[in-house]
Amino acid sequence: KLEENHIFNICMIPLQEGREILQAMVRHSVLQLQQVARSSDGAVANSVWLYYVDLRRVLASTEDLVLNAILNLRIRFRSENARIMPLESRSNSLTAKERQLLRDGRR
């Protein structure tokens, strides 16, 4: 668990750019935040925020992204395949323009 300034020093990146990167990583569930109170009153102003990696959440988030990518590829394949299927079914009687469309669709 590290403070943001410590992370920026280790990575040698500017403060503003580092904060943007850290917040993007938090949004994508790569990093998690933990509030550590400096005093017993629990006020947010008197707290330190530490970044840490929860491996289970990272794995779940990565798995979700990969499965979503696979789904998108399958949907795209089906839509592109459906577009050229009428041409494939009558490939022997195509005009020159339709043959070119068929070749373009196969790429």
Biopython code that builds the backbone (N, CA, C, O; Angstrom):
import numpy as np
from Bio.PDB.StructureBuilder import StructureBuilder

atoms = [
    (1, "LYS", "N", (0.851, -1.170, 0.000)),
    (1, "LYS", "CA", (0.000, 0.000, 0.000)),
    (1, "LYS", "C", (0.894, 1.229, 0.000)),
    (1, "LYS", "O", (1.765, 1.386, 0.855)),
    (2, "LEU", "N", (0.656, 2.106, -0.988)),
    (2, "LEU", "CA", (1.524, 3.259, -1.180)),
    (2, "LEU", "C", (0.720, 4.551, -1.331)),
    (2, "LEU", "O", (-0.403, 4.543, -1.835)),
    (3, "GLU", "N", (1.312, 5.650, -0.890)),
    (3, "GLU", "CA", (0.747, 6.968, -1.133)),
    (3, "GLU", "C", (1.045, 7.374, -2.563)),
    (3, "GLU", "O", (1.991, 6.880, -3.176)),
    (4, "GLU", "N", (0.226, 8.283, -3.091)),
    (4, "GLU", "CA", (0.420, 8.681, -4.485)),
    (4, "GLU", "C", (1.768, 9.357, -4.718)),
    (4, "GLU", "O", (2.384, 9.133, -5.760)),
    (5, "ASN", "N", (2.236, 10.161, -3.799)),
    (5, "ASN", "CA", (3.533, 10.830, -3.983)),
    (5, "ASN", "C", (4.674, 9.818, -4.062)),
    (5, "ASN", "O", (5.615, 9.993, -4.835)),
    (6, "HIS", "N", (4.585, 8.778, -3.271)),
    (6, "HIS", "CA", (5.605, 7.723, -3.314)),
    (6, "HIS", "C", (5.579, 7.013, -4.671)),
    (6, "HIS", "O", (6.626, 6.702, -5.238)),
    (7, "ILE", "N", (4.376, 6.764, -5.181)),
    (7, "ILE", "CA", (4.233, 6.121, -6.495)),
    (7, "ILE", "C", (4.830, 7.014, -7.576)),
    (7, "ILE", "O", (5.543, 6.531, -8.456)),
    (8, "PHE", "N", (4.540, 8.328, -7.516)),
    (8, "PHE", "CA", (5.048, 9.256, -8.528)),
    (8, "PHE", "C", (6.568, 9.333, -8.489)),
    (8, "PHE", "O", (7.208, 9.430, -9.536)),
    (9, "ASN", "N", (7.151, 9.290, -7.301)),
    (9, "ASN", "CA", (8.613, 9.323, -7.184)),
    (9, "ASN", "C", (9.251, 8.058, -7.755)),
    (9, "ASN", "O", (10.262, 8.126, -8.453)),
    (10, "ILE", "N", (8.663, 6.921, -7.458)),
    (10, "ILE", "CA", (9.196, 5.658, -7.966)),
    (10, "ILE", "C", (9.097, 5.606, -9.496)),
    (10, "ILE", "O", (10.035, 5.185, -10.173)),
    (11, "CYS", "N", (7.952, 6.037, -10.030)),
    (11, "CYS", "CA", (7.717, 5.960, -11.479)),
    (11, "CYS", "C", (8.310, 7.145, -12.240)),
    (11, "CYS", "O", (8.373, 7.124, -13.469)),
    (12, "MET", "N", (8.741, 8.170, -11.523)),
    (12, "MET", "CA", (9.323, 9.374, -12.127)),
    (12, "MET", "C", (8.380, 10.018, -13.141)),
    (12, "MET", "O", (8.757, 10.280, -14.283)),
    (13, "ILE", "N", (7.140, 10.269, -12.698)),
    (13, "ILE", "CA", (6.173, 10.946, -13.551)),
    (13, "ILE", "C", (5.647, 12.184, -12.833)),
    (13, "ILE", "O", (5.640, 12.233, -11.603)),
    (14, "PRO", "N", (5.205, 13.190, -13.599)),
    (14, "PRO", "CA", (4.674, 14.412, -12.990)),
    (14, "PRO", "C", (3.385, 14.152, -12.218)),
    (14, "PRO", "O", (2.674, 13.181, -12.478)),
    (15, "LEU", "N", (3.101, 15.022, -11.280)),
    (15, "LEU", "CA", (1.960, 14.881, -10.382)),
    (15, "LEU", "C", (0.638, 14.772, -11.151)),
    (15, "LEU", "O", (-0.135, 13.841, -10.924)),
    (16, "GLN", "N", (0.378, 15.721, -12.059)),
    (16, "GLN", "CA", (-0.899, 15.744, -12.773)),
    (16, "GLN", "C", (-1.089, 14.495, -13.632)),
    (16, "GLN", "O", (-2.154, 13.879, -13.603)),
    (17, "GLU", "N", (-0.074, 14.124, -14.387)),
    (17, "GLU", "CA", (-0.155, 12.935, -15.231)),
    (17, "GLU", "C", (-0.317, 11.679, -14.383)),
    (17, "GLU", "O", (-1.077, 10.779, -14.741)),
    (18, "GLY", "N", (0.391, 11.617, -13.267)),
    (18, "GLY", "CA", (0.297, 10.468, -12.377)),
    (18, "GLY", "C", (-1.086, 10.308, -11.784)),
    (18, "GLY", "O", (-1.590, 9.190, -11.674)),
    (19, "ARG", "N", (-1.704, 11.415, -11.399)),
    (19, "ARG", "CA", (-3.062, 11.340, -10.841)),
    (19, "ARG", "C", (-4.061, 10.843, -11.876)),
    (19, "ARG", "O", (-4.954, 10.055, -11.563)),
    (20, "GLU", "N", (-3.906, 11.309, -13.109)),
    (20, "GLU", "CA", (-4.809, 10.846, -14.171)),
    (20, "GLU", "C", (-4.656, 9.343, -14.384)),
    (20, "GLU", "O", (-5.647, 8.630, -14.544)),
    (21, "ILE", "N", (-3.433, 8.873, -14.385)),
    (21, "ILE", "CA", (-3.173, 7.442, -14.583)),
    (21, "ILE", "C", (-3.734, 6.629, -13.414)),
    (21, "ILE", "O", (-4.380, 5.602, -13.623)),
    (22, "LEU", "N", (-3.487, 7.088, -12.189)),
    (22, "LEU", "CA", (-3.984, 6.361, -11.018)),
    (22, "LEU", "C", (-5.512, 6.307, -11.014)),
    (22, "LEU", "O", (-6.095, 5.265, -10.711)),
    (23, "GLN", "N", (-6.164, 7.430, -11.350)),
    (23, "GLN", "CA", (-7.627, 7.438, -11.354)),
    (23, "GLN", "C", (-8.183, 6.523, -12.442)),
    (23, "GLN", "O", (-9.206, 5.869, -12.239)),
    (24, "ALA", "N", (-7.515, 6.472, -13.592)),
    (24, "ALA", "CA", (-7.949, 5.548, -14.648)),
    (24, "ALA", "C", (-7.803, 4.107, -14.180)),
    (24, "ALA", "O", (-8.656, 3.268, -14.467)),
    (25, "MET", "N", (-6.723, 3.820, -13.459)),
    (25, "MET", "CA", (-6.519, 2.462, -12.943)),
    (25, "MET", "C", (-7.553, 2.116, -11.885)),
    (25, "MET", "O", (-7.978, 0.964, -11.794)),
    (26, "VAL", "N", (-7.967, 3.094, -11.081)),
    (26, "VAL", "CA", (-9.020, 2.860, -10.086)),
    (26, "VAL", "C", (-10.347, 2.590, -10.800)),
    (26, "VAL", "O", (-11.089, 1.688, -10.410)),
    (27, "ARG", "N", (-10.648, 3.379, -11.857)),
    (27, "ARG", "CA", (-11.900, 3.181, -12.609)),
    (27, "ARG", "C", (-11.957, 1.797, -13.252)),
    (27, "ARG", "O", (-13.035, 1.216, -13.376)),
    (28, "HIS", "N", (-10.805, 1.267, -13.662)),
    (28, "HIS", "CA", (-10.767, -0.051, -14.294)),
    (28, "HIS", "C", (-10.504, -1.179, -13.296)),
    (28, "HIS", "O", (-10.212, -2.305, -13.699)),
    (29, "SER", "N", (-10.603, -0.892, -12.028)),
    (29, "SER", "CA", (-10.462, -1.878, -10.941)),
    (29, "SER", "C", (-9.083, -2.523, -10.881)),
    (29, "SER", "O", (-8.948, -3.649, -10.401)),
    (30, "VAL", "N", (-8.062, -1.826, -11.362)),
    (30, "VAL", "CA", (-6.701, -2.322, -11.233)),
    (30, "VAL", "C", (-6.163, -1.941, -9.863)),
    (30, "VAL", "O", (-5.478, -2.731, -9.213)),
    (31, "LEU", "N", (-6.477, -0.729, -9.429)),
    (31, "LEU", "CA", (-6.061, -0.257, -8.103)),
    (31, "LEU", "C", (-7.275, -0.029, -7.234)),
    (31, "LEU", "O", (-8.372, 0.238, -7.726)),
    (32, "GLN", "N", (-7.068, -0.136, -5.941)),
    (32, "GLN", "CA", (-8.100, 0.165, -4.955)),
    (32, "GLN", "C", (-7.561, 1.258, -4.029)),
    (32, "GLN", "O", (-6.349, 1.425, -3.889)),
    (33, "LEU", "N", (-8.466, 1.987, -3.408)),
    (33, "LEU", "CA", (-8.087, 3.026, -2.459)),
    (33, "LEU", "C", (-8.467, 2.614, -1.043)),
    (33, "LEU", "O", (-9.503, 1.988, -0.818)),
    (34, "GLN", "N", (-7.615, 2.973, -0.104)),
    (34, "GLN", "CA", (-7.920, 2.736, 1.304)),
    (34, "GLN", "C", (-7.662, 4.019, 2.062)),
    (34, "GLN", "O", (-6.595, 4.620, 1.946)),
    (35, "GLN", "N", (-8.655, 4.438, 2.846)),
    (35, "GLN", "CA", (-8.524, 5.634, 3.667)),
    (35, "GLN", "C", (-7.921, 5.251, 5.012)),
    (35, "GLN", "O", (-8.402, 4.341, 5.687)),
    (36, "VAL", "N", (-6.854, 5.964, 5.394)),
    (36, "VAL", "CA", (-6.223, 5.748, 6.688)),
    (36, "VAL", "C", (-6.284, 7.067, 7.444)),
    (36, "VAL", "O", (-5.693, 8.061, 7.022)),
    (37, "ALA", "N", (-7.002, 7.073, 8.565)),
    (37, "ALA", "CA", (-7.184, 8.303, 9.341)),
    (37, "ALA", "C", (-5.912, 8.662, 10.094)),
    (37, "ALA", "O", (-5.258, 7.802, 10.684)),
    (38, "ARG", "N", (-5.568, 9.960, 10.064)),
    (38, "ARG", "CA", (-4.420, 10.444, 10.834)),
    (38, "ARG", "C", (-4.801, 10.725, 12.282)),
    (38, "ARG", "O", (-3.965, 10.698, 13.185)),
    (39, "SER", "N", (-6.083, 10.995, 12.475)),
    (39, "SER", "CA", (-6.559, 11.275, 13.838)),
    (39, "SER", "C", (-7.783, 10.411, 14.116)),
    (39, "SER", "O", (-8.303, 9.742, 13.223)),
    (40, "SER", "N", (-8.227, 10.437, 15.347)),
    (40, "SER", "CA", (-9.335, 9.571, 15.749)),
    (40, "SER", "C", (-10.702, 10.104, 15.334)),
    (40, "SER", "O", (-11.694, 9.387, 15.459)),
    (41, "ASP", "N", (-10.787, 11.349, 14.840)),
    (41, "ASP", "CA", (-12.094, 11.899, 14.475)),
    (41, "ASP", "C", (-12.620, 11.342, 13.144)),
    (41, "ASP", "O", (-13.815, 11.456, 12.868)),
    (42, "GLY", "N", (-11.757, 10.747, 12.320)),
    (42, "GLY", "CA", (-12.180, 10.103, 11.085)),
    (42, "GLY", "C", (-12.515, 11.065, 9.959)),
    (42, "GLY", "O", (-13.112, 10.657, 8.963)),
    (43, "ALA", "N", (-12.142, 12.343, 10.094)),
    (43, "ALA", "CA", (-12.432, 13.322, 9.053)),
    (43, "ALA", "C", (-11.627, 13.012, 7.789)),
    (43, "ALA", "O", (-10.467, 12.606, 7.856)),
    (44, "VAL", "N", (-12.263, 13.213, 6.654)),
    (44, "VAL", "CA", (-11.611, 12.936, 5.385)),
    (44, "VAL", "C", (-10.413, 13.860, 5.183)),
    (44, "VAL", "O", (-9.403, 13.453, 4.609)),
    (45, "ALA", "N", (-10.522, 15.101, 5.651)),
    (45, "ALA", "CA", (-9.429, 16.066, 5.503)),
    (45, "ALA", "C", (-8.187, 15.637, 6.285)),
    (45, "ALA", "O", (-7.070, 15.999, 5.917)),
    (46, "ASN", "N", (-8.371, 14.881, 7.342)),
    (46, "ASN", "CA", (-7.261, 14.419, 8.168)),
    (46, "ASN", "C", (-6.882, 12.976, 7.839)),
    (46, "ASN", "O", (-6.411, 12.244, 8.709)),
    (47, "SER", "N", (-7.082, 12.573, 6.604)),
    (47, "SER", "CA", (-6.814, 11.187, 6.213)),
    (47, "SER", "C", (-5.758, 11.120, 5.122)),
    (47, "SER", "O", (-5.521, 12.077, 4.386)),
    (48, "VAL", "N", (-5.141, 9.964, 5.050)),
    (48, "VAL", "CA", (-4.201, 9.649, 3.977)),
    (48, "VAL", "C", (-4.848, 8.553, 3.140)),
    (48, "VAL", "O", (-5.436, 7.613, 3.675)),
    (49, "TRP", "N", (-4.733, 8.685, 1.818)),
    (49, "TRP", "CA", (-5.300, 7.684, 0.925)),
    (49, "TRP", "C", (-4.170, 6.845, 0.359)),
    (49, "TRP", "O", (-3.212, 7.372, -0.206)),
    (50, "LEU", "N", (-4.289, 5.541, 0.514)),
    (50, "LEU", "CA", (-3.274, 4.611, 0.024)),
    (50, "LEU", "C", (-3.836, 3.807, -1.140)),
    (50, "LEU", "O", (-4.994, 3.388, -1.118)),
    (51, "TYR", "N", (-3.014, 3.597, -2.146)),
    (51, "TYR", "CA", (-3.375, 2.777, -3.297)),
    (51, "TYR", "C", (-2.807, 1.380, -3.099)),
    (51, "TYR", "O", (-1.685, 1.213, -2.622)),
    (52, "TYR", "N", (-3.596, 0.382, -3.472)),
    (52, "TYR", "CA", (-3.114, -0.992, -3.397)),
    (52, "TYR", "C", (-3.778, -1.820, -4.490)),
    (52, "TYR", "O", (-4.781, -1.407, -5.072)),
    (53, "VAL", "N", (-3.214, -2.984, -4.760)),
    (53, "VAL", "CA", (-3.732, -3.895, -5.784)),
    (53, "VAL", "C", (-4.416, -5.065, -5.089)),
    (53, "VAL", "O", (-3.812, -5.759, -4.271)),
    (54, "ASP", "N", (-5.681, -5.272, -5.424)),
    (54, "ASP", "CA", (-6.422, -6.446, -4.966)),
    (54, "ASP", "C", (-6.440, -7.422, -6.147)),
    (54, "ASP", "O", (-7.193, -7.241, -7.104)),
    (55, "LEU", "N", (-5.615, -8.442, -6.064)),
    (55, "LEU", "CA", (-5.412, -9.348, -7.189)),
    (55, "LEU", "C", (-6.707, -10.018, -7.648)),
    (55, "LEU", "O", (-6.904, -10.232, -8.844)),
    (56, "ARG", "N", (-7.584, -10.347, -6.710)),
    (56, "ARG", "CA", (-8.851, -10.986, -7.091)),
    (56, "ARG", "C", (-9.697, -10.060, -7.957)),
    (56, "ARG", "O", (-10.296, -10.498, -8.939)),
    (57, "ARG", "N", (-9.747, -8.780, -7.593)),
    (57, "ARG", "CA", (-10.521, -7.825, -8.392)),
    (57, "ARG", "C", (-9.878, -7.588, -9.752)),
    (57, "ARG", "O", (-10.580, -7.448, -10.754)),
    (58, "VAL", "N", (-8.557, -7.541, -9.794)),
    (58, "VAL", "CA", (-7.859, -7.359, -11.072)),
    (58, "VAL", "C", (-8.160, -8.533, -11.997)),
    (58, "VAL", "O", (-8.453, -8.337, -13.177)),
    (59, "LEU", "N", (-8.088, -9.739, -11.472)),
    (59, "LEU", "CA", (-8.371, -10.919, -12.286)),
    (59, "LEU", "C", (-9.809, -10.932, -12.774)),
    (59, "LEU", "O", (-10.069, -11.253, -13.934)),
    (60, "ALA", "N", (-10.741, -10.588, -11.904)),
    (60, "ALA", "CA", (-12.152, -10.556, -12.295)),
    (60, "ALA", "C", (-12.401, -9.479, -13.345)),
    (60, "ALA", "O", (-13.136, -9.708, -14.305)),
    (61, "SER", "N", (-11.805, -8.322, -13.173)),
    (61, "SER", "CA", (-11.961, -7.226, -14.126)),
    (61, "SER", "C", (-11.348, -7.588, -15.473)),
    (61, "SER", "O", (-11.940, -7.317, -16.518)),
    (62, "THR", "N", (-10.173, -8.194, -15.453)),
    (62, "THR", "CA", (-9.509, -8.602, -16.692)),
    (62, "THR", "C", (-10.315, -9.680, -17.406)),
    (62, "THR", "O", (-10.467, -9.646, -18.627)),
    (63, "GLU", "N", (-10.823, -10.621, -16.649)),
    (63, "GLU", "CA", (-11.653, -11.672, -17.244)),
    (63, "GLU", "C", (-12.892, -11.071, -17.895)),
    (63, "GLU", "O", (-13.284, -11.489, -18.985)),
    (64, "ASP", "N", (-13.508, -10.101, -17.242)),
    (64, "ASP", "CA", (-14.684, -9.438, -17.789)),
    (64, "ASP", "C", (-14.349, -8.720, -19.094)),
    (64, "ASP", "O", (-15.112, -8.792, -20.057)),
    (65, "LEU", "N", (-13.217, -8.031, -19.128)),
    (65, "LEU", "CA", (-12.802, -7.332, -20.347)),
    (65, "LEU", "C", (-12.534, -8.316, -21.496)),
    (65, "LEU", "O", (-12.917, -8.060, -22.638)),
    (66, "VAL", "N", (-11.887, -9.419, -21.192)),
    (66, "VAL", "CA", (-11.577, -10.415, -22.225)),
    (66, "VAL", "C", (-12.857, -11.056, -22.753)),
    (66, "VAL", "O", (-13.016, -11.219, -23.963)),
    (67, "LEU", "N", (-13.761, -11.417, -21.863)),
    (67, "LEU", "CA", (-15.018, -12.031, -22.301)),
    (67, "LEU", "C", (-15.848, -11.059, -23.133)),
    (67, "LEU", "O", (-16.499, -11.462, -24.096)),
    (68, "ASN", "N", (-15.826, -9.786, -22.763)),
    (68, "ASN", "CA", (-16.542, -8.772, -23.529)),
    (68, "ASN", "C", (-15.926, -8.618, -24.923)),
    (68, "ASN", "O", (-16.649, -8.453, -25.905)),
    (69, "ALA", "N", (-14.607, -8.671, -25.011)),
    (69, "ALA", "CA", (-13.926, -8.580, -26.307)),
    (69, "ALA", "C", (-14.279, -9.781, -27.176)),
    (69, "ALA", "O", (-14.511, -9.633, -28.376)),
    (70, "ILE", "N", (-14.318, -10.962, -26.580)),
    (70, "ILE", "CA", (-14.688, -12.171, -27.335)),
    (70, "ILE", "C", (-16.121, -12.051, -27.855)),
    (70, "ILE", "O", (-16.399, -12.391, -29.005)),
    (71, "LEU", "N", (-17.015, -11.574, -27.016)),
    (71, "LEU", "CA", (-18.409, -11.391, -27.435)),
    (71, "LEU", "C", (-18.499, -10.406, -28.595)),
    (71, "LEU", "O", (-19.214, -10.655, -29.566)),
    (72, "ASN", "N", (-17.779, -9.291, -28.502)),
    (72, "ASN", "CA", (-17.795, -8.310, -29.583)),
    (72, "ASN", "C", (-17.270, -8.896, -30.885)),
    (72, "ASN", "O", (-17.813, -8.620, -31.954)),
    (73, "LEU", "N", (-16.209, -9.710, -30.802)),
    (73, "LEU", "CA", (-15.681, -10.353, -32.003)),
    (73, "LEU", "C", (-16.693, -11.323, -32.617)),
    (73, "LEU", "O", (-16.835, -11.384, -33.838)),
    (74, "ARG", "N", (-17.382, -12.067, -31.783)),
    (74, "ARG", "CA", (-18.377, -13.016, -32.291)),
    (74, "ARG", "C", (-19.534, -12.294, -32.961)),
    (74, "ARG", "O", (-20.018, -12.718, -34.011)),
    (75, "ILE", "N", (-19.977, -11.196, -32.346)),
    (75, "ILE", "CA", (-21.070, -10.411, -32.933)),
    (75, "ILE", "C", (-20.639, -9.828, -34.275)),
    (75, "ILE", "O", (-21.395, -9.861, -35.246)),
    (76, "ARG", "N", (-19.423, -9.295, -34.324)),
    (76, "ARG", "CA", (-18.927, -8.720, -35.572)),
    (76, "ARG", "C", (-18.804, -9.792, -36.655)),
    (76, "ARG", "O", (-19.181, -9.562, -37.804)),
    (77, "PHE", "N", (-18.277, -10.961, -36.290)),
    (77, "PHE", "CA", (-18.148, -12.048, -37.267)),
    (77, "PHE", "C", (-19.509, -12.433, -37.842)),
    (77, "PHE", "O", (-19.651, -12.610, -39.051)),
    (78, "ARG", "N", (-20.503, -12.562, -36.970)),
    (78, "ARG", "CA", (-21.835, -12.958, -37.441)),
    (78, "ARG", "C", (-22.447, -11.906, -38.354)),
    (78, "ARG", "O", (-23.072, -12.240, -39.361)),
    (79, "SER", "N", (-22.267, -10.632, -38.003)),
    (79, "SER", "CA", (-22.857, -9.584, -38.849)),
    (79, "SER", "C", (-22.152, -9.507, -40.193)),
    (79, "SER", "O", (-22.807, -9.323, -41.219)),
    (80, "GLU", "N", (-20.821, -9.644, -40.209)),
    (80, "GLU", "CA", (-20.089, -9.614, -41.469)),
    (80, "GLU", "C", (-20.371, -10.863, -42.298)),
    (80, "GLU", "O", (-20.463, -10.791, -43.524)),
    (81, "ASN", "N", (-20.506, -11.991, -41.639)),
    (81, "ASN", "CA", (-20.817, -13.230, -42.336)),
    (81, "ASN", "C", (-22.217, -13.171, -42.946)),
    (81, "ASN", "O", (-22.428, -13.645, -44.062)),
    (82, "ALA", "N", (-23.166, -12.596, -42.225)),
    (82, "ALA", "CA", (-24.533, -12.480, -42.735)),
    (82, "ALA", "C", (-24.587, -11.543, -43.944)),
    (82, "ALA", "O", (-25.441, -11.699, -44.817)),
    (83, "ARG", "N", (-23.683, -10.581, -43.992)),
    (83, "ARG", "CA", (-23.663, -9.621, -45.100)),
    (83, "ARG", "C", (-23.209, -10.283, -46.402)),
    (83, "ARG", "O", (-23.719, -9.949, -47.472)),
    (84, "ILE", "N", (-22.263, -11.212, -46.324)),
    (84, "ILE", "CA", (-21.771, -11.836, -47.560)),
    (84, "ILE", "C", (-22.406, -13.195, -47.844)),
    (84, "ILE", "O", (-22.161, -13.770, -48.904)),
    (85, "MET", "N", (-23.208, -13.719, -46.932)),
    (85, "MET", "CA", (-23.817, -15.034, -47.122)),
    (85, "MET", "C", (-24.692, -15.105, -48.375)),
    (85, "MET", "O", (-24.629, -16.114, -49.077)),
    (86, "PRO", "N", (-25.506, -14.094, -48.696)),
    (86, "PRO", "CA", (-26.293, -14.194, -49.934)),
    (86, "PRO", "C", (-25.405, -14.305, -51.179)),
    (86, "PRO", "O", (-25.767, -14.985, -52.139)),
    (87, "LEU", "N", (-24.273, -13.657, -51.164)),
    (87, "LEU", "CA", (-23.359, -13.752, -52.298)),
    (87, "LEU", "C", (-22.684, -15.122, -52.342)),
    (87, "LEU", "O", (-22.488, -15.682, -53.420)),
    (88, "GLU", "N", (-22.330, -15.658, -51.185)),
    (88, "GLU", "CA", (-21.683, -16.979, -51.117)),
    (88, "GLU", "C", (-22.614, -18.065, -51.656)),
    (88, "GLU", "O", (-22.166, -18.985, -52.339)),
    (89, "SER", "N", (-23.891, -17.960, -51.354)),
    (89, "SER", "CA", (-24.823, -19.022, -51.734)),
    (89, "SER", "C", (-25.019, -19.110, -53.241)),
    (89, "SER", "O", (-25.377, -20.177, -53.741)),
    (90, "ARG", "N", (-24.799, -18.043, -53.974)),
    (90, "ARG", "CA", (-24.956, -18.065, -55.436)),
    (90, "ARG", "C", (-23.672, -17.608, -56.136)),
    (90, "ARG", "O", (-23.714, -16.854, -57.108)),
    (91, "SER", "N", (-22.554, -18.072, -55.632)),
    (91, "SER", "CA", (-21.253, -17.624, -56.131)),
    (91, "SER", "C", (-21.010, -17.961, -57.600)),
    (91, "SER", "O", (-20.187, -17.309, -58.243)),
    (92, "ASN", "N", (-21.699, -18.958, -58.148)),
    (92, "ASN", "CA", (-21.494, -19.327, -59.555)),
    (92, "ASN", "C", (-22.175, -18.375, -60.527)),
    (92, "ASN", "O", (-21.806, -18.338, -61.701)),
    (93, "SER", "N", (-23.155, -17.606, -60.072)),
    (93, "SER", "CA", (-23.907, -16.737, -60.985)),
    (93, "SER", "C", (-23.778, -15.258, -60.612)),
    (93, "SER", "O", (-24.742, -14.503, -60.738)),
    (94, "LEU", "N", (-22.613, -14.845, -60.160)),
    (94, "LEU", "CA", (-22.406, -13.460, -59.752)),
    (94, "LEU", "C", (-21.906, -12.605, -60.909)),
    (94, "LEU", "O", (-21.231, -13.076, -61.824)),
    (95, "THR", "N", (-22.266, -11.328, -60.828)),
    (95, "THR", "CA", (-21.703, -10.367, -61.779)),
    (95, "THR", "C", (-20.299, -10.007, -61.304)),
    (95, "THR", "O", (-19.900, -10.375, -60.199)),
    (96, "ALA", "N", (-19.561, -9.298, -62.126)),
    (96, "ALA", "CA", (-18.187, -8.908, -61.766)),
    (96, "ALA", "C", (-18.177, -8.032, -60.513)),
    (96, "ALA", "O", (-17.306, -8.174, -59.655)),
    (97, "LYS", "N", (-19.147, -7.133, -60.416)),
    (97, "LYS", "CA", (-19.220, -6.242, -59.240)),
    (97, "LYS", "C", (-19.523, -7.047, -57.972)),
    (97, "LYS", "O", (-18.937, -6.793, -56.919)),
    (98, "GLU", "N", (-20.430, -8.006, -58.072)),
    (98, "GLU", "CA", (-20.773, -8.836, -56.921)),
    (98, "GLU", "C", (-19.599, -9.729, -56.519)),
    (98, "GLU", "O", (-19.373, -9.952, -55.330)),
    (99, "ARG", "N", (-18.840, -10.249, -57.511)),
    (99, "ARG", "CA", (-17.646, -11.039, -57.191)),
    (99, "ARG", "C", (-16.631, -10.218, -56.409)),
    (99, "ARG", "O", (-16.003, -10.704, -55.468)),
    (100, "GLN", "N", (-16.485, -8.963, -56.821)),
    (100, "GLN", "CA", (-15.551, -8.069, -56.102)),
    (100, "GLN", "C", (-16.042, -7.831, -54.666)),
    (100, "GLN", "O", (-15.239, -7.848, -53.733)),
    (101, "LEU", "N", (-17.330, -7.614, -54.481)),
    (101, "LEU", "CA", (-17.890, -7.456, -53.134)),
    (101, "LEU", "C", (-17.671, -8.695, -52.288)),
    (101, "LEU", "O", (-17.362, -8.606, -51.099)),
    (102, "LEU", "N", (-17.833, -9.844, -52.910)),
    (102, "LEU", "CA", (-17.611, -11.105, -52.203)),
    (102, "LEU", "C", (-16.146, -11.242, -51.773)),
    (102, "LEU", "O", (-15.860, -11.624, -50.639)),
    (103, "ARG", "N", (-15.228, -10.928, -52.685)),
    (103, "ARG", "CA", (-13.794, -10.990, -52.328)),
    (103, "ARG", "C", (-13.469, -9.997, -51.215)),
    (103, "ARG", "O", (-12.710, -10.320, -50.301)),
    (104, "ASP", "N", (-14.029, -8.807, -51.283)),
    (104, "ASP", "CA", (-13.786, -7.797, -50.232)),
    (104, "ASP", "C", (-14.349, -8.255, -48.892)),
    (104, "ASP", "O", (-13.753, -8.010, -47.843)),
    (105, "GLY", "N", (-15.502, -8.923, -48.931)),
    (105, "GLY", "CA", (-16.118, -9.395, -47.700)),
    (105, "GLY", "C", (-15.373, -10.537, -47.053)),
    (105, "GLY", "O", (-15.456, -10.719, -45.838)),
    (106, "ARG", "N", (-14.643, -11.315, -47.842)),
    (106, "ARG", "CA", (-13.867, -12.435, -47.316)),
    (106, "ARG", "C", (-12.590, -11.977, -46.623)),
    (106, "ARG", "O", (-12.023, -12.740, -45.841)),
    (107, "ARG", "N", (-12.128, -10.791, -46.875)),
    (107, "ARG", "CA", (-10.878, -10.297, -46.280)),
    (107, "ARG", "C", (-11.062, -9.915, -44.855)),
    (107, "ARG", "O", (-10.111, -9.480, -44.205)),
]
sb = StructureBuilder()
sb.init_structure("model")
sb.init_model(0)
sb.init_chain("A")
sb.init_seg("    ")
for serial, (resi, resn, name, xyz) in enumerate(atoms, 1):
    if name == "N":
        sb.init_residue(resn, " ", resi, " ")
    sb.init_atom(name, np.array(xyz, "f"), 0.0, 1.0, " ", f" {name:<3s}", serial, name[0])
structure = sb.get_structure()
